[in-house]
Amino acid sequence: MKRFSLFFLWLCFSPLFAEDLQVELKFYKQAYRINEDIPVQILVYNLSDRPQEIYVSPLVYETFFFDIRTTKNIPVGLRDNFQITKSSVLSDVGQFRKIILMPGESFSRDININEWFDLSEVGYYSINGLFYRRPDLTNDVRRSFTYKILIKPPQVIEESVAKEDLRRQEEFQALMKLPPYEAIADMWDAKSKKDWERFLFHIDAEKLIMAFDDYKEAYLSARTGRYRLQIVEEFKKYLTVHWQDRILQYTIKEATIKGTEAEVISDVEFAVRSQSYILRYYFKLYQNISGQWLVYDYSVVRIK
């Protein structure tokens, strides 16, 4: 019975079988820049085998409209000036124009949706076209299938971001070549500057997590690999606040390298209000197949 019911519902709502009018959108491209015109043609087709009567308002937005949402399913707001117009300028029934669509015929309008909607955020948007068969009957609405477009930043900003990404990649390529004692020094430098991406770059979080009992237990008892990855991400966030106090200075006291294993001793002076204290860290690192030295364990003692 369930299979029959689902099939029956599909028949009821499929535009190929039950809809007399079908709405479609036609975009000229799939990606647009912020503030760029976004022209779209919205069409309504008569899919039935008999003439269909529609009524068209002189105000386009009373006949054709859109439901636009972000990737988080948040409706996109209207531009202020259009919102005022839409709420204050209305037509009456006597202004509607009657149109008869014969089987296979269509009726369309070209609309710049950027004039109506505030698409000022970079990202993907889902768009449904809406058609009101009679503008005075807003509950009688036809929806198109869902379309997606991408809003990109202005080209000058995109080029600047691309250059910064390239510079960052080159920086990280250089960091991979650091010997273990310089890797620890750069890790402290990144921590002092709150550059957490660079800070975590020197750590093998999946190995270091074994040195923290609570995270280790959660990681080892995780039922799926996906949940383990989630725990590792939570552990990385924890590491960025684990050493909360401000670094005054740091020194590398000693480094020992044996093949692909290394130990580095580092003293760090932290500040707490008007006081300071010094901790000595004993880091263990290994060299991965890419030649990068990564912290996988450590111990610490207070020396002052």
Solvent accessible surface area in square Angstrom, and as a share of the most:
residue,aa,sasa,rsa
1,M,188,0.84
2,K,173,0.73
3,R,209,0.76
4,F,135,0.56
5,S,51,0.33
6,L,124,0.61
7,F,115,0.48
8,F,110,0.46
9,L,92,0.46
10,W,135,0.47
11,L,55,0.27
12,C,54,0.32
13,F,159,0.66
14,S,10,0.06
15,P,27,0.17
16,L,139,0.69
17,F,130,0.54
18,A,62,0.48
19,E,62,0.28
20,D,27,0.14
21,L,1,0.01
22,Q,25,0.11
23,V,1,0.01
24,E,47,0.21
25,L,7,0.03
26,K,98,0.41
27,F,45,0.19
28,Y,154,0.58
29,K,97,0.41
30,Q,144,0.64
31,A,33,0.26
32,Y,3,0.01
33,R,60,0.22
34,I,38,0.19
35,N,113,0.58
36,E,57,0.26
37,D,89,0.46
38,I,2,0.01
39,P,49,0.31
40,V,1,0.00
41,Q,49,0.22
42,I,0,0.00
43,L,13,0.06
44,V,0,0.00
45,Y,56,0.21
46,N,1,0.01
47,L,78,0.39
48,S,20,0.13
49,D,127,0.66
50,R,138,0.50
51,P,72,0.45
52,Q,6,0.03
53,E,70,0.31
54,I,0,0.00
55,Y,44,0.17
56,V,9,0.05
57,S,5,0.03
58,P,82,0.51
59,L,40,0.20
60,V,52,0.30
61,Y,22,0.08
62,E,30,0.13
63,T,1,0.01
64,F,1,0.00
65,F,25,0.10
66,F,5,0.02
67,D,26,0.14
68,I,3,0.02
69,R,73,0.27
70,T,44,0.25
71,T,108,0.63
72,K,166,0.70
73,N,100,0.51
74,I,98,0.50
75,P,84,0.53
76,V,19,0.11
77,G,45,0.43
78,L,41,0.21
79,R,69,0.25
80,D,119,0.62
81,N,106,0.54
82,F,16,0.07
83,Q,85,0.38
84,I,117,0.59
85,T,56,0.32
86,K,61,0.26
87,S,77,0.50
88,S,77,0.50
89,V,69,0.39
90,L,129,0.64
91,S,23,0.15
92,D,86,0.45
93,V,83,0.48
94,G,74,0.71
95,Q,99,0.44
96,F,28,0.12
97,R,125,0.46
98,K,110,0.46
99,I,28,0.14
100,I,79,0.40
101,L,6,0.03
102,M,89,0.40
103,P,59,0.37
104,G,63,0.60
105,E,79,0.35
106,S,52,0.34
107,F,22,0.09
108,S,34,0.22
109,R,85,0.31
110,D,98,0.51
111,I,12,0.06
112,N,29,0.15
113,I,0,0.00
114,N,11,0.06
115,E,107,0.48
116,W,25,0.09
117,F,7,0.03
118,D,61,0.32
119,L,2,0.01
120,S,51,0.33
121,E,121,0.54
122,V,83,0.48
123,G,23,0.22
124,Y,116,0.44
125,Y,9,0.03
126,S,26,0.17
127,I,0,0.00
128,N,19,0.10
129,G,0,0.00
130,L,17,0.08
131,F,0,0.00
132,Y,36,0.14
133,R,42,0.15
134,R,68,0.25
135,P,13,0.08
136,D,63,0.32
137,L,83,0.41
138,T,98,0.57
139,N,136,0.70
140,D,46,0.24
141,V,53,0.31
142,R,37,0.13
143,R,129,0.47
144,S,8,0.05
145,F,119,0.50
146,T,81,0.47
147,Y,59,0.22
148,K,135,0.57
149,I,2,0.01
150,L,41,0.21
151,I,1,0.00
152,K,53,0.22
153,P,28,0.18
154,P,47,0.30
155,Q,101,0.45
156,V,111,0.64
157,I,87,0.44
158,E,56,0.25
159,E,85,0.38
160,S,65,0.42
161,V,78,0.45
162,A,58,0.45
163,K,147,0.62
164,E,84,0.38
165,D,70,0.36
166,L,101,0.50
167,R,117,0.43
168,R,49,0.18
169,Q,112,0.50
170,E,104,0.47
171,E,48,0.22
172,F,27,0.11
173,Q,108,0.48
174,A,58,0.45
175,L,18,0.09
176,M,44,0.20
177,K,168,0.71
178,L,37,0.18
179,P,40,0.25
180,P,1,0.01
181,Y,89,0.34
182,E,77,0.35
183,A,3,0.02
184,I,0,0.00
185,A,27,0.21
186,D,25,0.13
187,M,1,0.00
188,W,0,0.00
189,D,32,0.17
190,A,0,0.00
191,K,14,0.06
192,S,55,0.35
193,K,134,0.57
194,K,141,0.60
195,D,32,0.17
196,W,72,0.25
197,E,105,0.47
198,R,18,0.07
199,F,0,0.00
200,L,38,0.19
201,F,48,0.20
202,H,2,0.01
203,I,14,0.07
204,D,24,0.12
205,A,9,0.07
206,E,82,0.37
207,K,96,0.41
208,L,2,0.01
209,I,0,0.00
210,M,69,0.31
211,A,50,0.38
212,F,31,0.13
213,D,113,0.59
214,D,117,0.61
215,Y,53,0.20
216,K,76,0.32
217,E,125,0.56
218,A,38,0.29
219,Y,20,0.08
220,L,91,0.45
221,S,80,0.51
222,A,14,0.11
223,R,234,0.85
224,T,77,0.45
225,G,50,0.48
226,R,208,0.76
227,Y,104,0.39
228,R,79,0.29
229,L,109,0.54
230,Q,94,0.42
231,I,5,0.02
232,V,6,0.04
233,E,89,0.40
234,E,80,0.36
235,F,0,0.00
236,K,61,0.26
237,K,145,0.61
238,Y,68,0.26
239,L,1,0.01
240,T,26,0.15
241,V,77,0.44
242,H,66,0.29
243,W,21,0.08
244,Q,142,0.63
245,D,45,0.23
246,R,152,0.56
247,I,18,0.09
248,L,81,0.40
249,Q,104,0.46
250,Y,69,0.26
251,T,68,0.40
252,I,58,0.29
253,K,111,0.47
254,E,97,0.43
255,A,42,0.33
256,T,58,0.34
257,I,82,0.42
258,K,151,0.64
259,G,64,0.62
260,T,80,0.47
261,E,82,0.37
262,A,4,0.03
263,E,97,0.43
264,V,0,0.00
265,I,36,0.18
266,S,0,0.00
267,D,16,0.09
268,V,0,0.00
269,E,28,0.13
270,F,3,0.01
271,A,10,0.08
272,V,50,0.29
273,R,223,0.81
274,S,105,0.68
275,Q,128,0.57
276,S,49,0.31
277,Y,35,0.13
278,I,35,0.18
279,L,31,0.15
280,R,65,0.24
281,Y,1,0.01
282,Y,85,0.32
283,F,2,0.01
284,K,82,0.35
285,L,0,0.00
286,Y,42,0.16
287,Q,59,0.26
288,N,41,0.21
289,I,185,0.94
290,S,73,0.47
291,G,27,0.26
292,Q,12,0.05
293,W,17,0.06
294,L,20,0.10
295,V,2,0.01
296,Y,58,0.22
297,D,46,0.24
298,Y,32,0.12
299,S,65,0.42
300,V,63,0.36
301,V,75,0.43
302,R,157,0.57
303,I,77,0.39
304,K,148,0.63
